[in-house]
Structures are given as structure tokens and as C-alpha cells.
Amino acid sequence: MFWAIVVLLIIGGLGASWYMKTLPGQYDALAQCLKDKGALFYGAFWCPHCQEQKKMFGNSAKLLPYVECSLADQKTQTPICIEKEIKSYPTWIFADGSKLTGEQQPKVLAEKTGCSMPE
């Protein structure tokens, strides 16, 4: 009986975790606007600052216009990132060709693109 309860709690926890990730995020509209305005977020899967950038957007991170720059060996860049001369992560490139490097607050990205912040 004890193990059945433990298994049910684990399954319930996993289910709740999955469900929470499917809910709309606070920054869904902002992330979509960034994409619509031509902003691109260049990063690497192993980059802690990129992970922090995504955490700032919470559940909305899945909507960010993200471009993966790292190949599996973590040393080589993808051709698009070489072409765009991405030297550090994260790097944001905007429709006007300007760049911002490092973690950027959602408010800064909204101001840069003319997108509105959620209320």
C-alpha cells in the first residue's frame, strides 16, 4: 500500500509539472511581438546565461525567437551563427541590425522593439 501511494504521488507530481508547463505564460504576447518584429535570440544549450534569459520569460520562453548556435560538441558553432558573427551568448539581433549581448530584461527588449509589456 505504501509503494502504491508513493507511485501515485510521483505520477501526480509529474503530471502537475507537465500541466504547468503547458499553461500560457505572462510574456506570451511579448515573446510573439519580439518574433513578429524580427528580433532573434542567439544562444547555446550549455550557456547558463541563456538559461537565465529563458527563465525570465517563464512559460513564454517556448515562444521566443531562439536560434541555437552550438553543435553537440559544445565547441563548434552552427553556420548561421558564424555568418552572423555571434561571439558571445546570449546575443539579441534586431531587425535594424543592432545587437545586444548578455541577459536582457523583458522591459529592455520591449523598449528596443516597440513591443508592449504585459500589465
C-alpha positions as CSV (number, residue, x, y, z in Angstrom):
1,M,0.0,0.0,0.0
2,F,2.8,2.4,0.9
3,W,4.5,1.9,-2.5
4,A,1.2,2.4,-4.3
5,I,0.8,5.8,-2.6
6,V,4.4,6.8,-3.4
7,V,3.9,5.8,-7.1
8,L,0.7,7.8,-7.3
9,L,2.4,10.9,-5.7
10,I,5.2,10.7,-8.2
11,I,2.9,10.3,-11.2
12,G,0.7,13.1,-9.9
13,G,3.8,15.4,-9.4
14,L,5.0,14.7,-12.9
15,G,1.5,15.3,-14.3
16,A,1.2,18.6,-12.5
17,S,4.6,19.7,-13.7
18,W,3.8,18.9,-17.3
19,Y,0.4,20.7,-17.0
20,M,2.0,23.8,-15.5
21,K,4.4,24.0,-18.5
22,T,1.5,24.0,-20.9
23,L,-0.2,27.0,-19.4
24,P,0.1,30.4,-21.1
25,G,3.0,32.5,-19.8
26,Q,3.0,36.0,-18.6
27,Y,5.1,37.1,-21.5
28,D,3.4,35.2,-24.4
29,A,2.3,38.4,-26.2
30,L,5.8,40.0,-25.7
31,A,7.6,36.9,-27.0
32,Q,5.3,36.8,-30.0
33,C,5.8,40.5,-30.7
34,L,9.6,40.1,-30.5
35,K,9.3,37.4,-33.1
36,D,7.0,39.5,-35.2
37,K,9.3,42.5,-35.0
38,G,12.2,40.4,-36.3
39,A,14.3,40.1,-33.1
40,L,16.3,36.9,-32.8
41,F,17.8,35.4,-29.6
42,Y,21.1,33.5,-30.4
43,G,22.3,31.2,-27.7
44,A,23.7,27.8,-26.8
45,F,22.1,24.9,-24.9
46,W,25.0,24.8,-22.5
47,C,25.1,28.5,-21.7
48,P,24.0,29.4,-18.2
49,H,23.2,33.0,-19.2
50,C,20.9,31.7,-22.0
51,Q,19.1,29.5,-19.5
52,E,18.6,32.5,-17.2
53,Q,17.3,34.6,-20.2
54,K,14.8,31.9,-20.9
55,K,13.8,31.7,-17.2
56,M,13.0,35.4,-17.2
57,F,10.2,34.5,-19.7
58,G,9.0,31.5,-17.8
59,N,6.4,29.5,-19.7
60,S,6.7,32.1,-22.5
61,A,10.3,31.0,-23.3
62,K,8.9,28.4,-25.8
63,L,7.7,31.3,-27.9
64,L,11.0,33.2,-28.0
65,P,12.6,33.6,-31.5
66,Y,15.5,31.4,-30.4
67,V,18.4,30.3,-32.6
68,E,20.7,27.5,-31.3
69,C,24.3,28.3,-32.1
70,S,26.1,25.3,-30.6
71,L,26.7,22.0,-32.1
72,A,26.7,18.9,-29.9
73,D,30.5,19.1,-29.3
74,Q,29.9,22.5,-27.5
75,K,32.9,23.9,-29.3
76,T,31.7,24.5,-32.9
77,Q,29.0,27.0,-34.0
78,T,26.3,26.5,-36.5
79,P,26.8,28.1,-39.9
80,I,24.1,30.8,-39.3
81,C,25.9,31.9,-36.1
82,I,29.2,32.0,-37.8
83,E,27.6,34.1,-40.6
84,K,26.0,36.5,-38.1
85,E,29.4,36.7,-36.2
86,I,27.9,35.7,-32.8
87,K,30.8,36.0,-30.4
88,S,29.0,35.6,-27.0
89,Y,25.8,34.3,-25.6
90,P,23.1,35.3,-25.4
91,T,23.1,37.8,-28.3
92,W,20.0,39.5,-29.5
93,I,19.9,40.8,-33.1
94,F,17.1,43.2,-34.1
95,A,15.5,44.0,-37.5
96,D,17.6,47.2,-37.7
97,G,20.8,45.1,-37.4
98,S,21.6,46.3,-33.9
99,K,22.8,43.9,-31.3
100,L,22.6,43.5,-27.5
101,T,24.7,40.9,-25.7
102,G,24.2,39.4,-22.3
103,E,21.0,38.7,-20.4
104,Q,18.3,41.3,-21.3
105,Q,15.3,42.2,-19.1
106,P,12.0,41.8,-20.9
107,K,11.4,45.5,-20.5
108,V,14.6,46.4,-22.4
109,L,13.6,44.0,-25.2
110,A,10.1,45.6,-25.3
111,E,11.5,49.1,-25.5
112,K,14.1,48.1,-28.2
113,T,11.4,46.6,-30.4
114,G,8.4,48.8,-29.7
115,C,6.5,45.9,-28.1
116,S,4.3,46.5,-25.1
117,M,4.9,44.9,-21.7
118,P,2.2,42.8,-20.1
119,E,0.1,44.6,-17.5
